[in-house]
Amino acid sequence: MAGALEGQVAFITGAGSGLGEAAARRLAADGAIIVVNDLDGGRAARVAESVGGLAFVFDVADAQAFDAAVDEAVRQLGRLDIMVNNAGVAPRDVSSKTDRQIKNTVLRAEGRIDEMVPMNHLIDLSDEEWDRMLRIHLHGAFHGCRAALRHMQPARRGRIVNISSVLGLQPSAGAPHYSVAKAGIIALTRAVASEVAALGINVNAICPGYIDTPLLTPFSEILRAAIVTRIGKGRMGRPEELAEMVRFLVGPESTYCTGDVFSVSGGYMG
Ligand SMILES: NC(=O)c1ccc[n+]([C@@H]2O[C@H](COP(=O)([O-])OP(=O)(O)OC[C@H]3O[C@@H](n4cnc5c(N)ncnc54)[C@H](O)[C@@H]3O)[C@@H](O)[C@H]2O)c1
């Protein structure tokens, strides 16, 4: 029996690992032909081979490389139906201030606010790290939307899914650059969606909570445990659970969803 996405071409960035890989497998299972992007050539090749798709190795922050890859994929496969802008990185040094954070939490609970030590999350942020975060996430999503629309608009059909984060909805003091980049993706999604809604193209954003992928490798055990206490489900999500939302948003069940923002967070309380 033909799958719901039979013959459709899906371009997924950062699909060599985690959420992108799970989305690649999920869409391929429903018949989509997958174009796997990743910065890491080995990962891209492994996933592309296992889903029978193509691999394109480039940095999503590089607009020219993005355009060239999308154009080449369309040249080889004849169409582009789905773009998932997913590639991303975690903030650096995410666990280095956990001890200080825990001490401050205790002091706050005891009402000893005056004794709390400055966290210096913003002061310690370098220009390079700020730029890196915005270039990969926000510029990457912009490049992906633009490259995709150049093919989707003439065809008057298409689905774009941008991967934001719950931290784009509810910013984290610990990662202002990540939160800003992810909030920007939500604004980009809504702006683009309203422009192209009448052209048969749906653009939506997903805001994952904490999903157990290699992105969280730098998180210490104690930080992970602290995060889980703030998740209603009492555990992190699995990439496959997130991939179901991607599948919904690119499939025939979601024709009226556009400019919309969907959390998949297991009841994350922020
Ligand atoms: N895992 C989570 O808890 C979580 C939560 C919210 C949002 N997200 C977002 O989901 C997306 C996927 O994250 P993940 O958890 O699957 O991470 P991951 O590290 O497992 O996978 C990300 C992939 O993106 C690739 N990548 C990184 N920078 C790239 C670039 N500049 N160009 C091309 N590829 C690049 C990496 O090589 C990697 O294979 C990211 O945008 C992340 O911010 C993840």
The ligand as a Tripos MOL2 file, in Angstrom:
@<TRIPOS>MOLECULE
LIG
   44    48     1     0     0
SMALL
NO_CHARGES

@<TRIPOS>ATOM
      1 N1         17.2580   17.6710   21.8740 N.am      1 LIG1
      2 C1         16.5200   18.5940   22.4680 C.2       1 LIG1
      3 O1         16.2400   18.5200   23.6730 O.2       1 LIG1
      4 C2         16.0180   19.7830   21.7030 C.ar      1 LIG1
      5 C3         15.0690   20.6090   22.3090 C.ar      1 LIG1
      6 C4         14.5790   21.7100   21.6220 C.ar      1 LIG1
      7 C5         15.0150   21.9610   20.3440 C.ar      1 LIG1
      8 N2         15.9280   21.1430   19.7740 N.ar      1 LIG1
      9 C6         16.3870   21.4700   18.4310 C.3       1 LIG1
     10 O2         16.2180   20.3430   17.6000 O.3       1 LIG1
     11 C7         17.1780   20.4170   16.5440 C.3       1 LIG1
     12 C8         17.8780   19.0790   16.4190 C.3       1 LIG1
     13 O3         18.5780   18.8230   17.6200 O.3       1 LIG1
     14 P1         18.9650   17.3580   18.0970 P.3       1 LIG1
     15 O4         18.5860   17.2860   19.5190 O.co2     1 LIG1
     16 O5         18.4670   16.3450   17.1510 O.co2     1 LIG1
     17 O6         20.5620   17.4800   18.0260 O.3       1 LIG1
     18 P2         21.6800   16.4900   17.4780 P.3       1 LIG1
     19 O7         22.9640   17.0490   17.9500 O.co2     1 LIG1
     20 O8         21.3500   15.0810   17.7890 O.co2     1 LIG1
     21 O9         21.5740   16.6760   15.8990 O.3       1 LIG1
     22 C9         21.8310   17.9070   15.2630 C.3       1 LIG1
     23 C10        22.5010   17.6420   13.9410 C.3       1 LIG1
     24 O10        22.6670   18.9130   13.2870 O.3       1 LIG1
     25 C11        23.9430   18.9270   12.6970 C.3       1 LIG1
     26 N3         24.3980   20.3110   12.5460 N.ar      1 LIG1
     27 C12        24.8330   21.1410   13.5180 C.ar      1 LIG1
     28 N4         25.1590   22.3210   13.0010 N.ar      1 LIG1
     29 C13        24.9400   22.2330   11.6730 C.ar      1 LIG1
     30 C14        25.0910   23.1440   10.6070 C.ar      1 LIG1
     31 N5         25.5620   24.3760   10.8180 N.pl3     1 LIG1
     32 N6         24.7430   22.7350    9.3540 N.ar      1 LIG1
     33 C15        24.2960   21.4800    9.1380 C.ar      1 LIG1
     34 N7         24.1240   20.5800   10.1170 N.ar      1 LIG1
     35 C16        24.4420   20.9500   11.3670 C.ar      1 LIG1
     36 C17        24.8340   18.1380   13.6280 C.3       1 LIG1
     37 O11        26.0000   17.6630   12.9610 O.3       1 LIG1
     38 C18        23.9030   17.0240   14.0900 C.3       1 LIG1
     39 O12        24.0270   15.8690   13.2820 O.3       1 LIG1
     40 C19        18.0970   21.5960   16.8810 C.3       1 LIG1
     41 O13        17.6990   22.7230   16.1420 O.3       1 LIG1
     42 C20        17.8550   21.8120   18.3530 C.3       1 LIG1
     43 O14        18.1170   23.1460   18.7430 O.3       1 LIG1
     44 C21        16.4450   20.0560   20.4100 C.ar      1 LIG1
@<TRIPOS>BOND
     1     1     2 1
     2     2     3 2
     3     2     4 1
     4     4     5 ar
     5     4    44 ar
     6     5     6 ar
     7     6     7 ar
     8     7     8 ar
     9     8     9 1
    10     8    44 ar
    11     9    10 1
    12     9    42 1
    13    10    11 1
    14    11    12 1
    15    11    40 1
    16    12    13 1
    17    13    14 1
    18    14    15 2
    19    14    16 1
    20    14    17 1
    21    17    18 1
    22    18    19 2
    23    18    20 1
    24    18    21 1
    25    21    22 1
    26    22    23 1
    27    23    24 1
    28    23    38 1
    29    24    25 1
    30    25    26 1
    31    25    36 1
    32    26    27 ar
    33    26    35 ar
    34    27    28 ar
    35    28    29 ar
    36    29    30 ar
    37    29    35 ar
    38    30    31 1
    39    30    32 ar
    40    32    33 ar
    41    33    34 ar
    42    34    35 ar
    43    36    37 1
    44    36    38 1
    45    38    39 1
    46    40    41 1
    47    40    42 1
    48    42    43 1
@<TRIPOS>SUBSTRUCTURE
     1 LIG1         1 GROUP 0 **** ****
